[in-house]
């Protein structure tokens, strides 16, 4: 009986290894991806220019997005694509019941919603668009300045994450264009 269990376990392990060996994953943004599609997408991401924005939290998203697109380098002088970005912010509070509390808010949520539109610089044709939403939570201590600082930190965290989501969505849009 012990040999039968051992043989079944060995057979099961072998089958799982065979299934795992059949799975292939190709990173979409990798520089050294075999084949031309991954390299084309990375090069196209490098040729995207992000339009200026007007608010502090939108500027945070834009700065992180430019860094992700260009790896710390400046934007291209003659971009192939232009990314128009709008970012909206909402802040909400929640009340948690505590002893001796005057039902003051004790937690807050910052939600950033980013809408983007990717257009071809030469033709003005829209190549992709989308909406991404990110929430970041923060504590509301009794001090007013601490609340303002915690809210700004939450905005910054949400901006970084929103930029990563938009970067991925733009890469997917460009990869779809390459597949056509």
PyMOL commands that place a pseudoatom at each C-alpha (Angstrom):
pseudoatom trace, name=CA, resn=UNK, resi=1, chain=A, elem=C, hetatm=0, pos=[0.000, 0.000, 0.000]
pseudoatom trace, name=CA, resn=UNK, resi=2, chain=A, elem=C, hetatm=0, pos=[2.840, 2.359, 0.852]
pseudoatom trace, name=CA, resn=UNK, resi=3, chain=A, elem=C, hetatm=0, pos=[4.455, 1.687, -2.545]
pseudoatom trace, name=CA, resn=UNK, resi=4, chain=A, elem=C, hetatm=0, pos=[1.148, 2.416, -4.301]
pseudoatom trace, name=CA, resn=UNK, resi=5, chain=A, elem=C, hetatm=0, pos=[0.825, 5.803, -2.587]
pseudoatom trace, name=CA, resn=UNK, resi=6, chain=A, elem=C, hetatm=0, pos=[4.429, 6.622, -3.415]
pseudoatom trace, name=CA, resn=UNK, resi=7, chain=A, elem=C, hetatm=0, pos=[3.896, 5.664, -7.082]
pseudoatom trace, name=CA, resn=UNK, resi=8, chain=A, elem=C, hetatm=0, pos=[0.726, 7.797, -7.282]
pseudoatom trace, name=CA, resn=UNK, resi=9, chain=A, elem=C, hetatm=0, pos=[2.502, 10.765, -5.709]
pseudoatom trace, name=CA, resn=UNK, resi=10, chain=A, elem=C, hetatm=0, pos=[5.412, 10.379, -8.128]
pseudoatom trace, name=CA, resn=UNK, resi=11, chain=A, elem=C, hetatm=0, pos=[3.057, 10.121, -11.111]
pseudoatom trace, name=CA, resn=UNK, resi=12, chain=A, elem=C, hetatm=0, pos=[1.053, 13.147, -9.926]
pseudoatom trace, name=CA, resn=UNK, resi=13, chain=A, elem=C, hetatm=0, pos=[4.240, 15.204, -9.508]
pseudoatom trace, name=CA, resn=UNK, resi=14, chain=A, elem=C, hetatm=0, pos=[5.391, 14.206, -12.979]
pseudoatom trace, name=CA, resn=UNK, resi=15, chain=A, elem=C, hetatm=0, pos=[2.047, 15.238, -14.499]
pseudoatom trace, name=CA, resn=UNK, resi=16, chain=A, elem=C, hetatm=0, pos=[2.149, 18.617, -12.729]
pseudoatom trace, name=CA, resn=UNK, resi=17, chain=A, elem=C, hetatm=0, pos=[5.674, 19.208, -14.038]
pseudoatom trace, name=CA, resn=UNK, resi=18, chain=A, elem=C, hetatm=0, pos=[4.553, 18.378, -17.567]
pseudoatom trace, name=CA, resn=UNK, resi=19, chain=A, elem=C, hetatm=0, pos=[1.614, 20.796, -17.312]
pseudoatom trace, name=CA, resn=UNK, resi=20, chain=A, elem=C, hetatm=0, pos=[3.838, 23.558, -15.918]
pseudoatom trace, name=CA, resn=UNK, resi=21, chain=A, elem=C, hetatm=0, pos=[6.384, 22.987, -18.687]
pseudoatom trace, name=CA, resn=UNK, resi=22, chain=A, elem=C, hetatm=0, pos=[3.662, 23.634, -21.275]
pseudoatom trace, name=CA, resn=UNK, resi=23, chain=A, elem=C, hetatm=0, pos=[2.886, 27.063, -19.843]
pseudoatom trace, name=CA, resn=UNK, resi=24, chain=A, elem=C, hetatm=0, pos=[4.781, 29.937, -21.400]
pseudoatom trace, name=CA, resn=UNK, resi=25, chain=A, elem=C, hetatm=0, pos=[4.679, 33.536, -20.281]
pseudoatom trace, name=CA, resn=UNK, resi=26, chain=A, elem=C, hetatm=0, pos=[6.234, 36.395, -22.195]
pseudoatom trace, name=CA, resn=UNK, resi=27, chain=A, elem=C, hetatm=0, pos=[6.710, 39.638, -20.259]
pseudoatom trace, name=CA, resn=UNK, resi=28, chain=A, elem=C, hetatm=0, pos=[5.096, 42.435, -22.243]
pseudoatom trace, name=CA, resn=UNK, resi=29, chain=A, elem=C, hetatm=0, pos=[7.515, 45.198, -21.208]
pseudoatom trace, name=CA, resn=UNK, resi=30, chain=A, elem=C, hetatm=0, pos=[10.761, 43.204, -21.007]
pseudoatom trace, name=CA, resn=UNK, resi=31, chain=A, elem=C, hetatm=0, pos=[13.694, 44.623, -22.935]
pseudoatom trace, name=CA, resn=UNK, resi=32, chain=A, elem=C, hetatm=0, pos=[15.163, 41.235, -23.866]
pseudoatom trace, name=CA, resn=UNK, resi=33, chain=A, elem=C, hetatm=0, pos=[11.965, 39.544, -24.952]
pseudoatom trace, name=CA, resn=UNK, resi=34, chain=A, elem=C, hetatm=0, pos=[12.524, 37.033, -27.732]
pseudoatom trace, name=CA, resn=UNK, resi=35, chain=A, elem=C, hetatm=0, pos=[10.768, 38.146, -30.894]
pseudoatom trace, name=CA, resn=UNK, resi=36, chain=A, elem=C, hetatm=0, pos=[10.037, 41.594, -32.205]
pseudoatom trace, name=CA, resn=UNK, resi=37, chain=A, elem=C, hetatm=0, pos=[6.680, 42.296, -30.510]
pseudoatom trace, name=CA, resn=UNK, resi=38, chain=A, elem=C, hetatm=0, pos=[8.080, 42.967, -27.028]
pseudoatom trace, name=CA, resn=UNK, resi=39, chain=A, elem=C, hetatm=0, pos=[10.881, 45.160, -28.371]
pseudoatom trace, name=CA, resn=UNK, resi=40, chain=A, elem=C, hetatm=0, pos=[8.463, 47.124, -30.547]
pseudoatom trace, name=CA, resn=UNK, resi=41, chain=A, elem=C, hetatm=0, pos=[6.155, 47.803, -27.601]
pseudoatom trace, name=CA, resn=UNK, resi=42, chain=A, elem=C, hetatm=0, pos=[9.058, 48.984, -25.421]
pseudoatom trace, name=CA, resn=UNK, resi=43, chain=A, elem=C, hetatm=0, pos=[10.286, 51.273, -28.216]
pseudoatom trace, name=CA, resn=UNK, resi=44, chain=A, elem=C, hetatm=0, pos=[6.780, 52.633, -28.794]
pseudoatom trace, name=CA, resn=UNK, resi=45, chain=A, elem=C, hetatm=0, pos=[6.350, 53.318, -25.072]
pseudoatom trace, name=CA, resn=UNK, resi=46, chain=A, elem=C, hetatm=0, pos=[9.550, 55.329, -25.240]
pseudoatom trace, name=CA, resn=UNK, resi=47, chain=A, elem=C, hetatm=0, pos=[8.031, 57.429, -28.056]
pseudoatom trace, name=CA, resn=UNK, resi=48, chain=A, elem=C, hetatm=0, pos=[4.992, 58.578, -26.039]
pseudoatom trace, name=CA, resn=UNK, resi=49, chain=A, elem=C, hetatm=0, pos=[4.782, 62.184, -24.873]
pseudoatom trace, name=CA, resn=UNK, resi=50, chain=A, elem=C, hetatm=0, pos=[2.476, 63.062, -21.966]
pseudoatom trace, name=CA, resn=UNK, resi=51, chain=A, elem=C, hetatm=0, pos=[0.556, 66.347, -22.259]
pseudoatom trace, name=CA, resn=UNK, resi=52, chain=A, elem=C, hetatm=0, pos=[0.872, 68.901, -19.428]
pseudoatom trace, name=CA, resn=UNK, resi=53, chain=A, elem=C, hetatm=0, pos=[-1.720, 68.842, -16.622]
pseudoatom trace, name=CA, resn=UNK, resi=54, chain=A, elem=C, hetatm=0, pos=[-2.940, 71.522, -14.239]
pseudoatom trace, name=CA, resn=UNK, resi=55, chain=A, elem=C, hetatm=0, pos=[-3.355, 70.121, -10.701]
pseudoatom trace, name=CA, resn=UNK, resi=56, chain=A, elem=C, hetatm=0, pos=[-0.775, 68.956, -8.148]
pseudoatom trace, name=CA, resn=UNK, resi=57, chain=A, elem=C, hetatm=0, pos=[-2.096, 65.393, -7.924]
pseudoatom trace, name=CA, resn=UNK, resi=58, chain=A, elem=C, hetatm=0, pos=[-2.365, 65.145, -11.734]
pseudoatom trace, name=CA, resn=UNK, resi=59, chain=A, elem=C, hetatm=0, pos=[1.226, 66.406, -11.980]
pseudoatom trace, name=CA, resn=UNK, resi=60, chain=A, elem=C, hetatm=0, pos=[2.303, 63.642, -9.586]
pseudoatom trace, name=CA, resn=UNK, resi=61, chain=A, elem=C, hetatm=0, pos=[0.651, 61.055, -11.855]
pseudoatom trace, name=CA, resn=UNK, resi=62, chain=A, elem=C, hetatm=0, pos=[2.218, 62.642, -14.941]
pseudoatom trace, name=CA, resn=UNK, resi=63, chain=A, elem=C, hetatm=0, pos=[5.713, 62.731, -13.396]
pseudoatom trace, name=CA, resn=UNK, resi=64, chain=A, elem=C, hetatm=0, pos=[5.572, 59.056, -12.437]
pseudoatom trace, name=CA, resn=UNK, resi=65, chain=A, elem=C, hetatm=0, pos=[4.136, 58.141, -15.826]
pseudoatom trace, name=CA, resn=UNK, resi=66, chain=A, elem=C, hetatm=0, pos=[6.900, 59.991, -17.706]
pseudoatom trace, name=CA, resn=UNK, resi=67, chain=A, elem=C, hetatm=0, pos=[9.483, 58.207, -15.561]
pseudoatom trace, name=CA, resn=UNK, resi=68, chain=A, elem=C, hetatm=0, pos=[7.893, 54.810, -16.283]
pseudoatom trace, name=CA, resn=UNK, resi=69, chain=A, elem=C, hetatm=0, pos=[7.635, 55.494, -20.019]
pseudoatom trace, name=CA, resn=UNK, resi=70, chain=A, elem=C, hetatm=0, pos=[11.177, 56.813, -20.472]
pseudoatom trace, name=CA, resn=UNK, resi=71, chain=A, elem=C, hetatm=0, pos=[13.145, 55.211, -17.650]
pseudoatom trace, name=CA, resn=UNK, resi=72, chain=A, elem=C, hetatm=0, pos=[14.216, 58.528, -16.163]
pseudoatom trace, name=CA, resn=UNK, resi=73, chain=A, elem=C, hetatm=0, pos=[15.173, 60.105, -19.500]
pseudoatom trace, name=CA, resn=UNK, resi=74, chain=A, elem=C, hetatm=0, pos=[13.456, 63.158, -20.914]
pseudoatom trace, name=CA, resn=UNK, resi=75, chain=A, elem=C, hetatm=0, pos=[10.491, 62.943, -23.237]
pseudoatom trace, name=CA, resn=UNK, resi=76, chain=A, elem=C, hetatm=0, pos=[11.206, 62.550, -26.968]
pseudoatom trace, name=CA, resn=UNK, resi=77, chain=A, elem=C, hetatm=0, pos=[11.561, 65.687, -29.084]
pseudoatom trace, name=CA, resn=UNK, resi=78, chain=A, elem=C, hetatm=0, pos=[9.378, 64.213, -31.864]
pseudoatom trace, name=CA, resn=UNK, resi=79, chain=A, elem=C, hetatm=0, pos=[6.995, 61.787, -30.173]
pseudoatom trace, name=CA, resn=UNK, resi=80, chain=A, elem=C, hetatm=0, pos=[5.141, 59.218, -32.218]
pseudoatom trace, name=CA, resn=UNK, resi=81, chain=A, elem=C, hetatm=0, pos=[2.210, 59.225, -29.777]
pseudoatom trace, name=CA, resn=UNK, resi=82, chain=A, elem=C, hetatm=0, pos=[0.661, 61.803, -27.472]
pseudoatom trace, name=CA, resn=UNK, resi=83, chain=A, elem=C, hetatm=0, pos=[-1.023, 60.873, -24.212]
pseudoatom trace, name=CA, resn=UNK, resi=84, chain=A, elem=C, hetatm=0, pos=[-3.694, 63.261, -22.924]
pseudoatom trace, name=CA, resn=UNK, resi=85, chain=A, elem=C, hetatm=0, pos=[-4.363, 62.756, -19.242]
pseudoatom trace, name=CA, resn=UNK, resi=86, chain=A, elem=C, hetatm=0, pos=[-7.040, 64.041, -16.878]
pseudoatom trace, name=CA, resn=UNK, resi=87, chain=A, elem=C, hetatm=0, pos=[-7.051, 63.144, -13.206]
pseudoatom trace, name=CA, resn=UNK, resi=88, chain=A, elem=C, hetatm=0, pos=[-9.923, 63.724, -10.788]
pseudoatom trace, name=CA, resn=UNK, resi=89, chain=A, elem=C, hetatm=0, pos=[-9.655, 63.433, -7.011]
pseudoatom trace, name=CA, resn=UNK, resi=90, chain=A, elem=C, hetatm=0, pos=[-12.200, 62.723, -4.313]
pseudoatom trace, name=CA, resn=UNK, resi=91, chain=A, elem=C, hetatm=0, pos=[-11.634, 62.571, -0.564]
pseudoatom trace, name=CA, resn=UNK, resi=92, chain=A, elem=C, hetatm=0, pos=[-14.024, 60.866, 1.807]
pseudoatom trace, name=CA, resn=UNK, resi=93, chain=A, elem=C, hetatm=0, pos=[-14.053, 60.233, 5.552]
pseudoatom trace, name=CA, resn=UNK, resi=94, chain=A, elem=C, hetatm=0, pos=[-15.393, 57.428, 7.661]
pseudoatom trace, name=CA, resn=UNK, resi=95, chain=A, elem=C, hetatm=0, pos=[-16.379, 57.395, 11.301]
pseudoatom trace, name=CA, resn=UNK, resi=96, chain=A, elem=C, hetatm=0, pos=[-15.390, 54.553, 13.554]
pseudoatom trace, name=CA, resn=UNK, resi=97, chain=A, elem=C, hetatm=0, pos=[-17.136, 54.412, 16.914]
pseudoatom trace, name=CA, resn=UNK, resi=98, chain=A, elem=C, hetatm=0, pos=[-14.654, 54.740, 19.758]
pseudoatom trace, name=CA, resn=UNK, resi=99, chain=A, elem=C, hetatm=0, pos=[-15.161, 55.240, 23.477]
pseudoatom trace, name=CA, resn=UNK, resi=100, chain=A, elem=C, hetatm=0, pos=[-15.132, 58.886, 24.417]
pseudoatom trace, name=CA, resn=UNK, resi=101, chain=A, elem=C, hetatm=0, pos=[-15.264, 59.834, 20.773]
pseudoatom trace, name=CA, resn=UNK, resi=102, chain=A, elem=C, hetatm=0, pos=[-17.306, 62.717, 19.504]
pseudoatom trace, name=CA, resn=UNK, resi=103, chain=A, elem=C, hetatm=0, pos=[-17.977, 60.795, 16.281]
pseudoatom trace, name=CA, resn=UNK, resi=104, chain=A, elem=C, hetatm=0, pos=[-15.193, 62.610, 14.464]
pseudoatom trace, name=CA, resn=UNK, resi=105, chain=A, elem=C, hetatm=0, pos=[-13.786, 61.030, 11.317]
pseudoatom trace, name=CA, resn=UNK, resi=106, chain=A, elem=C, hetatm=0, pos=[-10.914, 58.683, 12.110]
pseudoatom trace, name=CA, resn=UNK, resi=107, chain=A, elem=C, hetatm=0, pos=[-10.053, 57.463, 8.621]
pseudoatom trace, name=CA, resn=UNK, resi=108, chain=A, elem=C, hetatm=0, pos=[-10.078, 58.884, 5.148]
pseudoatom trace, name=CA, resn=UNK, resi=109, chain=A, elem=C, hetatm=0, pos=[-9.863, 57.699, 1.579]
pseudoatom trace, name=CA, resn=UNK, resi=110, chain=A, elem=C, hetatm=0, pos=[-8.330, 59.493, -1.380]
pseudoatom trace, name=CA, resn=UNK, resi=111, chain=A, elem=C, hetatm=0, pos=[-9.534, 58.247, -4.755]
pseudoatom trace, name=CA, resn=UNK, resi=112, chain=A, elem=C, hetatm=0, pos=[-7.805, 59.293, -7.965]
pseudoatom trace, name=CA, resn=UNK, resi=113, chain=A, elem=C, hetatm=0, pos=[-9.510, 58.604, -11.283]
pseudoatom trace, name=CA, resn=UNK, resi=114, chain=A, elem=C, hetatm=0, pos=[-7.343, 58.918, -14.362]
pseudoatom trace, name=CA, resn=UNK, resi=115, chain=A, elem=C, hetatm=0, pos=[-8.687, 59.101, -17.885]
pseudoatom trace, name=CA, resn=UNK, resi=116, chain=A, elem=C, hetatm=0, pos=[-6.259, 58.856, -20.753]
pseudoatom trace, name=CA, resn=UNK, resi=117, chain=A, elem=C, hetatm=0, pos=[-6.407, 59.119, -24.505]
pseudoatom trace, name=CA, resn=UNK, resi=118, chain=A, elem=C, hetatm=0, pos=[-3.526, 57.937, -26.694]
pseudoatom trace, name=CA, resn=UNK, resi=119, chain=A, elem=C, hetatm=0, pos=[-3.370, 59.611, -30.112]
pseudoatom trace, name=CA, resn=UNK, resi=120, chain=A, elem=C, hetatm=0, pos=[-1.042, 59.285, -33.086]
pseudoatom trace, name=CA, resn=UNK, resi=121, chain=A, elem=C, hetatm=0, pos=[0.948, 62.532, -33.322]
pseudoatom trace, name=CA, resn=UNK, resi=122, chain=A, elem=C, hetatm=0, pos=[1.055, 62.478, -37.128]
pseudoatom trace, name=CA, resn=UNK, resi=123, chain=A, elem=C, hetatm=0, pos=[-2.597, 61.762, -37.884]
pseudoatom trace, name=CA, resn=UNK, resi=124, chain=A, elem=C, hetatm=0, pos=[-4.371, 62.798, -34.674]
pseudoatom trace, name=CA, resn=UNK, resi=125, chain=A, elem=C, hetatm=0, pos=[-6.203, 59.461, -34.736]
pseudoatom trace, name=CA, resn=UNK, resi=126, chain=A, elem=C, hetatm=0, pos=[-7.078, 58.009, -31.321]
pseudoatom trace, name=CA, resn=UNK, resi=127, chain=A, elem=C, hetatm=0, pos=[-5.156, 54.772, -30.778]
pseudoatom trace, name=CA, resn=UNK, resi=128, chain=A, elem=C, hetatm=0, pos=[-6.536, 53.910, -27.341]
pseudoatom trace, name=CA, resn=UNK, resi=129, chain=A, elem=C, hetatm=0, pos=[-8.252, 55.306, -24.275]
pseudoatom trace, name=CA, resn=UNK, resi=130, chain=A, elem=C, hetatm=0, pos=[-9.301, 54.176, -20.861]
pseudoatom trace, name=CA, resn=UNK, resi=131, chain=A, elem=C, hetatm=0, pos=[-10.085, 54.958, -17.258]
pseudoatom trace, name=CA, resn=UNK, resi=132, chain=A, elem=C, hetatm=0, pos=[-8.235, 53.737, -14.181]
pseudoatom trace, name=CA, resn=UNK, resi=133, chain=A, elem=C, hetatm=0, pos=[-9.160, 54.288, -10.542]
pseudoatom trace, name=CA, resn=UNK, resi=134, chain=A, elem=C, hetatm=0, pos=[-7.025, 53.967, -7.406]
pseudoatom trace, name=CA, resn=UNK, resi=135, chain=A, elem=C, hetatm=0, pos=[-7.850, 54.484, -3.725]
pseudoatom trace, name=CA, resn=UNK, resi=136, chain=A, elem=C, hetatm=0, pos=[-5.423, 55.119, -0.882]
pseudoatom trace, name=CA, resn=UNK, resi=137, chain=A, elem=C, hetatm=0, pos=[-6.384, 55.194, 2.774]
pseudoatom trace, name=CA, resn=UNK, resi=138, chain=A, elem=C, hetatm=0, pos=[-5.086, 57.422, 5.553]
pseudoatom trace, name=CA, resn=UNK, resi=139, chain=A, elem=C, hetatm=0, pos=[-5.619, 58.011, 9.269]
pseudoatom trace, name=CA, resn=UNK, resi=140, chain=A, elem=C, hetatm=0, pos=[-7.123, 61.239, 10.576]
pseudoatom trace, name=CA, resn=UNK, resi=141, chain=A, elem=C, hetatm=0, pos=[-5.307, 62.122, 13.788]
pseudoatom trace, name=CA, resn=UNK, resi=142, chain=A, elem=C, hetatm=0, pos=[-6.584, 64.996, 15.973]
pseudoatom trace, name=CA, resn=UNK, resi=143, chain=A, elem=C, hetatm=0, pos=[-3.992, 67.499, 14.694]
pseudoatom trace, name=CA, resn=UNK, resi=144, chain=A, elem=C, hetatm=0, pos=[-5.091, 69.414, 11.599]
pseudoatom trace, name=CA, resn=UNK, resi=145, chain=A, elem=C, hetatm=0, pos=[-1.631, 69.602, 10.004]
pseudoatom trace, name=CA, resn=UNK, resi=146, chain=A, elem=C, hetatm=0, pos=[-1.143, 65.865, 10.491]
pseudoatom trace, name=CA, resn=UNK, resi=147, chain=A, elem=C, hetatm=0, pos=[-4.413, 65.225, 8.660]
pseudoatom trace, name=CA, resn=UNK, resi=148, chain=A, elem=C, hetatm=0, pos=[-3.335, 67.442, 5.732]
pseudoatom trace, name=CA, resn=UNK, resi=149, chain=A, elem=C, hetatm=0, pos=[0.048, 65.694, 5.554]
pseudoatom trace, name=CA, resn=UNK, resi=150, chain=A, elem=C, hetatm=0, pos=[-1.521, 62.218, 5.749]
pseudoatom trace, name=CA, resn=UNK, resi=151, chain=A, elem=C, hetatm=0, pos=[-3.955, 63.137, 2.973]
pseudoatom trace, name=CA, resn=UNK, resi=152, chain=A, elem=C, hetatm=0, pos=[-1.127, 64.429, 0.758]
pseudoatom trace, name=CA, resn=UNK, resi=153, chain=A, elem=C, hetatm=0, pos=[0.884, 61.253, 1.391]
pseudoatom trace, name=CA, resn=UNK, resi=154, chain=A, elem=C, hetatm=0, pos=[-2.172, 59.185, 0.405]
pseudoatom trace, name=CA, resn=UNK, resi=155, chain=A, elem=C, hetatm=0, pos=[-2.517, 61.275, -2.792]
pseudoatom trace, name=CA, resn=UNK, resi=156, chain=A, elem=C, hetatm=0, pos=[1.133, 60.622, -3.622]
pseudoatom trace, name=CA, resn=UNK, resi=157, chain=A, elem=C, hetatm=0, pos=[0.753, 56.860, -3.063]
pseudoatom trace, name=CA, resn=UNK, resi=158, chain=A, elem=C, hetatm=0, pos=[-2.378, 56.799, -5.209]
pseudoatom trace, name=CA, resn=UNK, resi=159, chain=A, elem=C, hetatm=0, pos=[-0.640, 58.853, -7.929]
pseudoatom trace, name=CA, resn=UNK, resi=160, chain=A, elem=C, hetatm=0, pos=[2.249, 56.372, -8.173]
pseudoatom trace, name=CA, resn=UNK, resi=161, chain=A, elem=C, hetatm=0, pos=[-0.119, 53.431, -8.397]
pseudoatom trace, name=CA, resn=UNK, resi=162, chain=A, elem=C, hetatm=0, pos=[-2.382, 55.173, -10.917]
pseudoatom trace, name=CA, resn=UNK, resi=163, chain=A, elem=C, hetatm=0, pos=[0.637, 55.954, -13.111]
pseudoatom trace, name=CA, resn=UNK, resi=164, chain=A, elem=C, hetatm=0, pos=[1.608, 52.268, -13.074]
pseudoatom trace, name=CA, resn=UNK, resi=165, chain=A, elem=C, hetatm=0, pos=[-1.925, 51.219, -14.069]
pseudoatom trace, name=CA, resn=UNK, resi=166, chain=A, elem=C, hetatm=0, pos=[-2.046, 53.755, -16.918]
pseudoatom trace, name=CA, resn=UNK, resi=167, chain=A, elem=C, hetatm=0, pos=[1.442, 52.720, -18.062]
pseudoatom trace, name=CA, resn=UNK, resi=168, chain=A, elem=C, hetatm=0, pos=[0.294, 49.106, -18.265]
pseudoatom trace, name=CA, resn=UNK, resi=169, chain=A, elem=C, hetatm=0, pos=[-2.929, 50.069, -20.071]
pseudoatom trace, name=CA, resn=UNK, resi=170, chain=A, elem=C, hetatm=0, pos=[-1.004, 52.134, -22.648]
pseudoatom trace, name=CA, resn=UNK, resi=171, chain=A, elem=C, hetatm=0, pos=[1.413, 49.226, -23.170]
pseudoatom trace, name=CA, resn=UNK, resi=172, chain=A, elem=C, hetatm=0, pos=[-1.561, 46.945, -23.775]
pseudoatom trace, name=CA, resn=UNK, resi=173, chain=A, elem=C, hetatm=0, pos=[-3.028, 49.415, -26.271]
pseudoatom trace, name=CA, resn=UNK, resi=174, chain=A, elem=C, hetatm=0, pos=[0.279, 49.573, -28.156]
pseudoatom trace, name=CA, resn=UNK, resi=175, chain=A, elem=C, hetatm=0, pos=[0.707, 45.791, -28.083]
pseudoatom trace, name=CA, resn=UNK, resi=176, chain=A, elem=C, hetatm=0, pos=[-2.788, 45.436, -29.558]
pseudoatom trace, name=CA, resn=UNK, resi=177, chain=A, elem=C, hetatm=0, pos=[-1.799, 47.830, -32.353]
pseudoatom trace, name=CA, resn=UNK, resi=178, chain=A, elem=C, hetatm=0, pos=[1.332, 45.765, -33.067]
pseudoatom trace, name=CA, resn=UNK, resi=179, chain=A, elem=C, hetatm=0, pos=[-0.750, 42.591, -33.266]
pseudoatom trace, name=CA, resn=UNK, resi=180, chain=A, elem=C, hetatm=0, pos=[-2.899, 44.005, -36.073]
for i in range(1, 180): cmd.bond("trace and resi %d" % i, "trace and resi %d" % (i + 1))
show_as sticks, trace
zoom trace
